[in-house]
Amino acid sequence: MKKIPIAAVLLFGIFTSAQEAKTDTVKTEAIKEVVLTARKPTIESKADRTVFNVANSAILTGNTTWDVLRMTPLVNIDNNDNVQAEGSSVTVYINDRKSVFTGKELKEYLKTIPADNLMKIEVITTPSAKYETAGAVVNIVLKKNENEGLKGSVSLGNSQSYKNSQSSNLNLNYHKKRFTQSLSGSFSNNSNVQKSYNENLIYADNSLTKITSETNSNSTSPSASSSSEFELDDKNNVGLVVEYYGSNHNSVSDARGDYFVNNGLQKYYTKTVESDGKNNFVGSNIFYKYYDKEKNRILDLNAGINYYGHDNNSFHSTLWSAAPFEGIRTVSDDDNREYYVKLDYSQPVGKDGNQLEFGGKMNFRNNTLPFYYFNFENNTWVTDGSRTNTFHYLENLNSLYANFSKTFFKKLETRIGLRYEYINFTVKQEVGAAERSDSYGTLLPDLLVKYSFSDNYNLTATYKHSLWRPWFTEFNPFLMPTENGTFRRGNMDLEPNPNDRFGLKLGLYKKYFISANFNTTDQDYWTSYTVEGDKTITMPATYYGRVNNYSVNANTNQNFLKNKLNVNFNLGVSYIDNSDFKQRNNFVGMKDHITNFNGSSNFSYTNLFNKNINLNGWVGVHSQNWGNSMGNKMNFFHSFGATKLFPTTQMEAGIRFNNIFQRPGNDFITYSPIGTFRNVNKWDWYGVNLSFVKRFGNQKVKESTKKNVEKESGGGKG
């Protein structure tokens, strides 16, 4: 961190430099009229969602979309890079199009999208039946320029944490009469270091394994996207979206494990893993839209194909204190294909502002995951036929939905929705003929009622029944070695997780919002452990037992100093009763009741000293308790930075400090019937980031109006 003082000097220089010439002459004859432009608040709280308006905000400079997602109110990200909102799982949409990525893959993809492309992030805590989700929805809305001619931007970034990383991006947008073409390309070179510590305690023999490990990784990630849209006339649009994301990665991991029985050291091992591979994603979507402004009728047709390939080679070298050298090589070459067709239609019903919306989707997946396992014997690699196998996942998911909205007495707004989903899937492995086929249908109702007592007081009540299904990789039963000497595998017997959510939200003076929620479920799948011989194996498993979650969240957005300073506060607390869950699954030592806290604050200051300097910052804190994993500490994040604008040249430079006072990480214990498993990690999201942006052309962004917000939400709703 010796480079922090240097960065601080640069920050001071940005503050004190007067890059823009100051004019004292007043030309009164040029003043013909005064136009007042209303500025959207940074945070908007609506009946079913919270909107984080970040367009043209200084918080974008030097960040990726993933970074801004971390800073979004109500959102936190768990230790496995899964996005959560108000403690519930989240499905991520981009321009109302469902992302094919989850977990760490989603993180890597969003890191390739510069935050400068963002318009807003919507956290939809009570999504309607239109959305394919089991929990909340985070909809990432990108900017849409519709000014005549060519415009764009070039951005460069350099980050210094434990190691140095670089990024670059080019955005182009061309609009001429009825045709709009957007192109985006980026390239990043990221180097990361992660340090971990594990303690695995097994009850049966009172054994304890302590593992320390360090992983150094590097990845180069090119990405590109193209969006073409043509207005056939005032009511008909057609378009094509194509996306590409690639990654070439390599890593070296070193680990040491010490094995104790009754506090006496029995043996130890050292392990080195060298890994390299590549990821390739190609997605395409063609769409047709019909939009009648006068009658407010919207028809949206979409068809798309997504392909995701993952190749990886790993060499595992393990040396035990009392055993010969052990060498393992693993090779994977995954091919995942998805095809879908989707229809959405909405129109008014009657003359009282009632709205009817309905649609459906057909979705097909065909995924093949071959896995090759080799042992090092007699100075050569020999195929291990007992572990080499190919996993297949076939899925057909069809859905229909309908929403009806009606307003009574101009004060009572209602929305009732019903979604039906039918899934037919097969999971199998070629060797051993292990196979599971299943199919089932599910009705998913939801309800929203909002009553406005006055312009300053309103109350919203919501209900939603949802179903969270396992991701296909969680079914994969192959036994795979990890970097620290343990093993992992999936579980073909996983079951979906049904849950019910009830909510109340009180709005006061359009600035203060208090929400109370109740979530309940009687089954879920979480991490489990098992021991087979000398192998400790982690895998997902379905656990039964009632879990009730009661939560309260408060949010406010305030402006000070003639609207130059904007501050948002969000505080939340939840109380989880998992006594039945604990007792039925024999989680020895786990608490019957858990209290979680979360809070965040964003601030931005515009035009400091009238020198076109913008300041911004963010602080977030949240507990690390979920399922059968209990945290030993709170997680604390912080980020602050400054941006200097040069309007005449359409350039800006920024500096950002991430988590410089406390490096973030996790420390939690997972409980299982056979023992407890502690995991401690230190993450690499800290240090200093320098960025430079050059824009050209007319950069004004077309804002969505209330009537055409649906039309302009982007093609390719997934």
N, C-alpha and C positions, 0 to 999 in steps of 0.2 A: 504493500500500500504506500510505498514511497512516492508514488506519482500523484497522490491526492493533493499535497501542497502545490504542485505545479498546476493542477487543475483549478485549485482555489484561486491562484494568481490570475489564471485565464478568466475565471468568473468575475473577479474584481475588475479586470480590464474591460470586460463587456459592459459592466455597470457604468464605468466612468468615461468610456469613449463617447465622443459626440460625432457619430458617423453621418448624421443628417444635418445639412445646413439649416440654420434657423433664420427665418425671414421676419423682419420687423415691419416691413411695409404692409399697410392694410389697403387693399383695393376694394373700396366700397362699391364701385360700379359693377363688380362681378357678382355681387350678391343679388340674385333675382328671386330666389325662393328658398325656403328652408324645408327639408324633408326629414321627418323624424322616423327612424327605423327601429321597430321594436326588436329587442334582442331576446332570444329564447333563454330561459333560465338554464343553468348547467344541468339541473336535475328537475325533471317533471314527473310527478306522481299521478298516475291515472288509475281507473277502476281495477284493471287487471294487470297493470305493468308499471315499472319504473323506467324512465327514459333518461339516459346519460348523453346529453348533447355535447359532442366534443368537436364538431366541425369548427375549424379556424381557431381552436384552443391551443394555447402554448403547451398544454400537457402532451400534445402529439409529438412534439419535436424530440428526436432522438429515441423514440420508442417504436416498438413493433405493435401490431394489433394484440398479440398475446400479452404484452406488458400493460396496455390500457385495459384489457379485460381483467387483469389482476386488480386494477384500481377502481373498477366499476362498483358502485354501491350495491349491497346485498349479495355480491358474488365473493366466494372464496374458492380456493383450489387446494385439494387435499394432497396427501403425500405421494399419490400415484398419478398426479397431474390430471385428476378428474375434476371437472368444473361443477360447483354446487351453488345453489341460491337458496338462502334462508334455510340451509341445512339439508335440502333435498337435491337429488340428482338432476342434471341439466342435459337437455339436448340442444346442440348449437346449430343455428341456422345462419347462413350468409345471404343477405338480400332475400330473405324468406325462402331460401333453398336449403334443405337439410344437408348438413355436412356429412360426408362419408367417413370422416376421421373421428376417432375418439381417443381419450387418454393422451399418451405421449406423442402419438402420430398427429393428433389435432394440434398439440403444442408446437411441434416442429413446423407444421404447415402455416399456422397463424404467425409464427415468427418471420415468415418470408413476406408477409403483407405489411408494408410500412403503415404506421398509424396515421400518417398524413392523408391516407386514402379514406379515413373514416368520416362518416357523417354523424352517426349516433350508435349507441348500443342499447337495445331494449331488453330489459329483464322481465319476462312475462311469467309472473308467479302463478297465474291461473289461466293457462292457455285454453282456447276454445277447442271444440271437437275437430276443428280443421287441422290441428297440428298432430303429427305423429310423435308422441312423447309420452313417457310415463311420469314425468315430473314437470319441472319448470322448463321454459324455453329462453335461451339467450339468442336474440336476433341481431346480428352484426350488419348494419346498413352502411354501405359504401357510398361515397360521393358520386353524384351524377351531374356532369357538366353538359349543358345544352346551349352553349353560346356558339354562334357561328364561327367557323374557321378552326384552326389548329391551336391547341394549347397543351401544356404538359408540365412536367417537372422532372428534375434529376436530383437524387439525394445520395449522399455519402455518409457513412457512419463508421466510427471506430470505438470499440469498447475495451476497457482495460479492467479485468478482474484478476483472478489468479493468473490467467493467460490473456493474450490479446486476440480480439475477433474483429472482423471487418464486414461491412455490408454495403451494397449499392443497389439503386433502383431507378428505373426509368418508366414514367407514365406518359402516355400520349392519348389525346382525345380529339377526335375530329367530328364536327357536326356541320352538315350542309342540308338545309331545308328539311327533308324528311328522313335523312339518313344519319345515324350516329355510330361511330366506330371508336371503341376504346381498346388500347393495348397496354399491357403492363409486363415488365420483366424485371427480375431481381436476381442477385447472386450474393451469397453470404459464405464466409469462411469462419466457422466457429470452433474454438478450442475450449474444452471444459475439463474441470477436475472435480471429482466427487469423492469424498471420504466417508466411510461407513464403519459402524461398529455394531455387532450383533451379539446377543446372549441368548442361547437356546437351552432352556432348562426342561429336562424330561423327568416326570414324576416317578416312572417305573423303577429306574435304577439310580435316581438322584444324581444324574449326570448333567454337567454344564459345559457347553461349548462356547468359548469366547472367540469371536472372529473380528479381525480388523482388516480393512481393505481400502485400496485407493485405485480409482479408475481415471486414466487420462484418455480423452477422446477428441477426435477432430472430425468435422464434417464440412463438406462443400455442397451447397444447396442451390442449384439454379431453379427458377420457376418462371412461368409465363402464363398469361391469360389474355383472352380476346373476347370481346362482347360486341356483337353486331346487331343493330336494330333498325328496321325500316318501317316507316309509317305508310301503309298502303293508301289510307285516307284518314279522315278525322276519327274514325272508329276502329280501324283494323291495323294491327301491328304484327310483324313477324320478326324473329330474331334467332341468333345462334350464339351460344356461350361455349367456349373451349378453354379448359384449364390444364396446365401441366405443372407437376411438382416432382423434383428429383433430388436425390441425396446420395452422395458417396461418403461413406464413413469408415473410420478405423479407430480402434481403441486398444489399450493395453491395461490390464487389471492385475494387480498384485495383492494377494491375500495371505493371511496367516491365521490358522485355527488351532486353539489349545483346548484339549479335551480333558475335563476333570471328572472324577467320581469321588463323592464325599470330600470335596475340596482338595483332593490330591491329584496332581498332574499325571495323567496316564500316557498320553502321546500328543503329538502335534503334527501339523502339516503346513506346507507352503504351496501356494498355487499361483500360476501365472496363466492368464488367458489373453491370447492375441486374436483379435477379431477384425474382419473387414467385410464390407458388403455394400449394397446399393438398394435404394427404393425408387420406384417410378410410379407416378399416378397420372392418369389421363382421364379427364371427364369431359363429356360433351352433352349439351342440352339444346334442343330445338323447341321453340315455343311460338304459339299464336295467341294473340289477345284481341278480344273484341270489347270495346268500352264505349257505351252510349252515355255521354255526360248528362243529357237532358233527362233520360229515364233512369240513370244511375244503374245500368245493367252491365255486368262484367262477366265475360267468359274467358277462361285461361286454360289452354291446352298445352301440355308438356310431354316430351318424350326424351329419354336420355340413356346414355351408356357410361358406366364408370369402370375403369380398370385400375387395379392396384397390385403391383408386383414387388416382392421383397426377396432379395438374395443375401445370404450370409454364410461366411466361412469362419469357423472358430477352432483354435487349437488350445487345448487344455493340458497343461503340464502340472502334475501334482507329485510332490515328494513328501512321503510320510517319514516320521522319525524312526519307525520300526517296520518299514515295508519297502519293497522295491518301487522304482519310479513308475508312475502311471501316466500314460499319454492317451488323450481322447481327441478326436477330431469330429466336428459336426458340420453338416452342410444342409442348407435349406434353400428352396427355390419356389416360393409361394406365388400362386396366380389366383387373384380374386376378381370376379366379374359380377357386375350388377346391371340389370336392365329394368326400366320402369316407364309406365305411361300414367299420366295424371290429368284429372279434369277438375276445375273449380268454377262454380257459377254462383252469382249473387244478384238479387234484384229487390226493389221495394215491393211491399205487399200492402195494398190499400193506399189511403191518402194521409195516414197518421204517422208516417215515418217508420213503419214496421219494415224489417229487413229479413229476407230469407236467403240462406246460403247453404249450398250442398255441393257434394263432389265425391270423388273416389280415386283410388290408385291401385294399380297392379304392379307388383314388384317381384323380381326374380333374382336370386343369387346362385352362383355356381363357383364355389371356392375349392381349390386343390392345394394342399399343403404337404409336399413331400419332405421327409426328414431322413437324412442319411447319417449313420453313426459308425465311427471307425475306432478300433483300438490299436495302440502301437505295440506290436509284438515282433520280436526278432528283427528290429530295425526297419520295420515296414508297417504300413497302415493296412489293417485287416478289417473287412466289413463285419460288423456285429449284426447278424441277421435277426437277433431277438429284439433289437431296438430300432432297426431301420424299417420305416413304414411310411405310408402315405395316408393322410387324413382328408376326407371329403366332407363338404357341407353344402347341401342343396336346400333352398328355401323358396317358397312361394307365399308371399304375404299380400292379401287383398283386403281393402278397407273401403267403407262407405261412411259418410258423415252428413249431418244436417245441423244447422244452427238457425234459431229464430229469435230475433230481437224485437221488443215492443216497449214503448214508453206510455205510461199512464199518468194523467194529470200534469204532464210536463215536468214531473218531479221524480217519478218512479221509473227507472230504467231496468229492464229485465233482459236476460239472455239465457236461453235453454239450448243445450246441445246434446247430441247423441252420436257416438261413433261405434261402428262395429268392425272388428278386425278378425280375420280368419287366417291362420297360419298353418302351413303344411311343411314340415322339414324332415330331413334325413341327415344323420351324422354317422359316419362309418370310417373304419380303418381297414386297409386292404389285407394286411397280415393278421391272422387270427379271426377274421370275419366278425369283429365286434361292430355292431350296428344298432342304431336306435332310430325309429321313425315315429313321428307323433304329429297330431293335428288337433286343433281346438279353435273354437270361436269365443270371442269376448265382447260383451257390451260395456261401453265406457261412457257413462252419462256425466254431464257437468251443468252447473247452474250458477248464474251471477245475478244479483239483485242490488241495485244502487238507489238510495233515496237521498235527494238533496233537500235538506231542511231550509236552506237559504244559499246565497252565493258563497257563504263562508263556512257552511257546515254540510257535510255529507257522510253517509255511512254505506259501506259496501259489504255484502255477505256473499260468500262463494262456497261451492262444493265441487269436488272432482274425484272420480274414481279412475284409477290408472293401473297399468300393468307394466312392470319393467322386466324385459326379457334378457337372458344372457347373451353376450356377444359371442359370435361363432368361435373365436379363438379360445374362449373359456370352456368349450366342450372338448377341445383337443386333448386326448388322453396320453400323448407321448411323454415319456420321462426325459426331461431336458436338464443338463447341468447348468448351474449358474456360475457367476464369476467368483463367488466367495466359498465354493465348496459344497453348497447345498444343492437341492434339485427342486424342480417345479413341474407340474403337469396340470392339465385341465380335468374336467369331470363330465362325462357324457350323461350323467343322471341329474344334472342341474334342473331346477324348476323355476318358473318365473316368480316375480315378487309382486303380488297385488297390494295396493294401499289406497286409503281414503284420506282426503284432506278437506278440512273445514276451515274457513277463514273469515275474519271480520277486519275491516279497514276503515278508520275514522280520519277524515280530512278536515283540517281547521285552517281557515284563512288562506287556503291554497299554498301554505308554507309548511304546515306541520302535519305529519301523518303518523298514525299509530296503528299497527296491525297486530292481531292476535291470531294464531293458527294452531290447529290440532291435527296431527298426522297419526295414523294408526295402521298397523299391519300385523299379521299373525305368522308370516313366514318371509324369509329373505335369504339370499346367499352371500356369504362372507368368506374370508380367508380361513382355511383350516390347515392343520399340520398332521403328518403321520410319520412314523419311523419304520423303515423296512431294512433290516440288517444294520449296516453302518450308514445308511442314507437317511437324512432328514429331508422330508419332502413337503413343500407347500402346495396347496391346491384349493380352489373354491369349492364350497359345499353348501347345500341348502339346509338352513336351520329353521326349526319351528319354535314358535313361542310368541306371545303378544308383546309388542313394543308400542308404547304411547309416547308421543312427543308433543309437548306444549311449549309454544314459543311466543315471544313478544318482541316486536321491532319498532323503533321510533326513528323518524327521518325528518330533517328540515334542511331547507336551502335558503341562505340569506345573502343579501347584497349590501355592501357598505361603501363608504367613501365615493358617493355619486356613481354607484354601480361599477366602480373599478375593481373592487375586491369582492369576489364571490366565494362563499364557503358553504360546504355541505357536510352535515354530520349524520352518521348512521350508527345506531346502537342496537344490539340485540342480545337476548338471553333466552335459553331454552332449557326445559327440564324434561329429562327422559326417564320414564319408568320402564326399565327392562328386567324387572325382578322375575317375571315369568320366563322370559327369554333366557336369563342366566340359569335358573333352576332346571329347566327342561333340558338344557344342553350341558349341564355340569361344568360351568365355567368357574372353576375354583379361584377365589381371590378377586373376581371382578365385582365392581360395585353394583348394587341393586338399582341405584338412582344416580343419574349423571346431570350435572349442570354445565352447560356450555355458554361461553360468552363470545361475542364478536362485535367489532366496531371498526369504523373507518371514517376518514375525513379527507376531503379534497379541497384545495384552495387554489385560486388563481388571481393574480393581480395584473391588470392590463395597463400598458403604457406608463411604466415607471418613470418619473421625472420628465414626462412628455418626450422621452427619448426612444420611443418604440421598443422598449424593453418589457417583456412579459415574464412574470414569475409564476411558478406553480409548484405544488407539492402534494404529497399523499402519504397518509399513515394508515396502516391497517393492522388489526390484531384479532386473532381468533383461536379458540380451543382446538385440540387435536383428538377429540373423542368421536368415534363412530363405530357402530356395530359392536363387534367383540374386541376392538382395539381401543385402548385408553392412553391418552397422552400424559406425559410427565411434565409438560410445560406449555405455556402459551406461545403461539407463533407471532412474531412481530416483524412487520415489513415497513419500509419507508423509502421515499424517493422525492427528490426536489431538484429543480433546475431552472434555468433562465434561457430566454430566447431573445436575440437581437434581430429586429426586422429592418430591412433596407428597401422601403417601398419603391423607390425610383428604379431600382435594378431588379426588383422582385426576387430578392435573395434573403436568406435568413441563416443565422448560425446559432447553435445551441450547445449547452453543456448540461449534463444531468449526473447527479450522484445517486446511486442505488445502494441502500442498505449499508452505508459506510460506518454507522455507529454500532450495528450489531448484525453479524452475518446470519442469514436465515437458515433454518434447518428443522428437522423433526426429531422427536424422541418419544416413542410410544411402545406399549406392550400389547401384544395380541394374545388373548386367552383361548385355550383349547382344552378339551378333556384330557389330553396327554401331557400338557405342560404349558409353560409361558415362553413367549418369544419376544425379546426386546430388539428394537431397531432404531438406530441413531444415524442420521445423515446430516451432512453439511452441504448446502447447495451453493451453486456458483453464480447466483444472481446478486452480485454486489460489485462495487467499483465505480468507475467514471466512464461516461459516454460522451463523445464529441460528435456533432452532426452538422452537416451543411446541406442546404436545399436551394436549388435554383429553379425558379418557375418562369414560364414564358406563356404568352397569350393571355386572353381574358380569363381570369381565375374565378370569376363569380360562380357560385353554385346555385343551381335551381332548387329552391325549397319546395317540398311537397305541400300542396294545399289540402284542406280537409276533404275535398271531394275527390281529388285524383290521387290520394295516397296509395290506394290499392293498385291503380294503374301503373304507378311509378315505383312499385316495390321491387321491380326487377324480374327478369324472366327466369324460368327454371325453378319454380318452387318444387322442392323435393319432398 
